[in-house]
Amino acid sequence: MTDFPSFPRHFVFGAATAAYQIEGAVREGGRGDSIWDTFVRLPGRVDGGDSGDTACDHYHRHAEDIALLKELGVDSYRFSIAWPRVQPTGTGPANPAGLDFYARLVDRLLEAGVEPAVTLYHWDLPQALEDRGGWRNRDTALRFAEYASVVAEALADRVPRWITLNEPWCSAFLGYANGHHAPGAREGTPALAAAHHLLVGHGHAMGALRAAGVREAGITLNPDHVTPATPGPEDTAAALRAETQRNLVWTEPLLAGRYPESEEDTWGELITRQTFRRPGDLELISAPMDFLGINYYTPAVVRDAPHREPDPRLRTADDNRFAAVGMPGVRHTAMDWPVAPHTLHALLVSLRDRYGDALPPIHITENGSAEHDEPAPDGTVHDTDRISYLDGHLRAVAAALADGVDVRGYYVWSLLDNFEWAHGYSKRFGIVHVDYATQRRTPKDSYHWYRRLIAARR
Ligand code: GBH
């Protein structure tokens, strides 16, 4: 593909990663355990029994990875800070070795001409806080603000863009409702409490970032583009429940200062009997943000379905009477995710239509695909499917811009093949291939394509 979609001059192009997925070195520099260090050791939870113990060894190889970013020509690099490196038990003064690692990373990025974009929380909660209830416990929101303040005081002068939480839906619902992610719990109202406390933590962290002088701060969500399988009333109502659980539970408090109107139909007594909300929470959560981060991969088509668990006392918070249906006829990635770039365009337009002026400028903080990469003997990967995935989604972003949606940037997920959570190393999202046995990095064709696209804009 030589004809690239076109973008405004100041549009930010970037690449993204997350600490636990790339760093390794989990016992170095005084790092404490996170919930993922515990989870990966539970039998059967991660494909192949994989863990992030070594991952891409980025902790020791960050100079090489920064050189890859520089050569790529990205404006910005989004990475996350491991809370348990900074506060090994989730509270108290900073562990200097932990903070220094990130301070050096930031300095080297700036030397390479790449702007750092920091995610404070990409799912690696200190295990010591989980031992006290984790996100079910409101105190974790206050600990998160304390951590945000420690990091921001050290780095705010050099880091322009800050993201409080990455995909709180995953933390609350995969972590506490269906148990696919750490800490692996399967609960009802406590998972909804976790969702609320993540929002409260975001609100407090925004305050901590402001106090440290940060001017560009926001949250990253993974909103779904949801459509009903049929236009009938049952599937339409099911789609609203899906949208409530996936999107509205976050966007309504954050952008409109209210709880979703459809929450009672979605959760029934799991939400009507809640006791975790306090006066003032909505004001805190809805404090203005400078941007909204959106991670987007694939759409959701849903139909009406009965509860999976008939006994209401045993229902988890994601048992909301809808089920996903397949999308035949479209290409699927190695994650088995249908590829439908026009749904990203539609999602962006629908967010703007719903929230109007209350919708902050948008950064696409993640987009990318896992493909069945087959490296040649020299390590090169001719990943034409990934290139066409990225091209399609960038065109969808350009179309949203043409429709007047204020999108400011796009970060490809991911710079490197890495630890794909419950899928371990079996799924490769990188535009750079990693041979885990040797830690050799080899840029794939998609890396070279993205480099040319960025260069063409200039
Ligand atoms: C994002 O999550 C993450 O921010 C990033 O860390 C991740 O690597 C990337 O996308 C690609 O997945 O099959 O039930 O075990 C997107 C949401 C959450 C989607 C986990 C895939 C698999 C859960 N992802 N989910 S399961």
Boltz pocket constraint, residues with backbone or C-beta under 6 A from the ligand:
constraints:
  - pocket:
      binder: B
      contacts: [[A, 18], [A, 21], [A, 166], [A, 167], [A, 170], [A, 174], [A, 180], [A, 181], [A, 222], [A, 295], [A, 366], [A, 413], [A, 419], [A, 420], [A, 421], [A, 422], [A, 423], [A, 429]]
      max_distance: 6.0
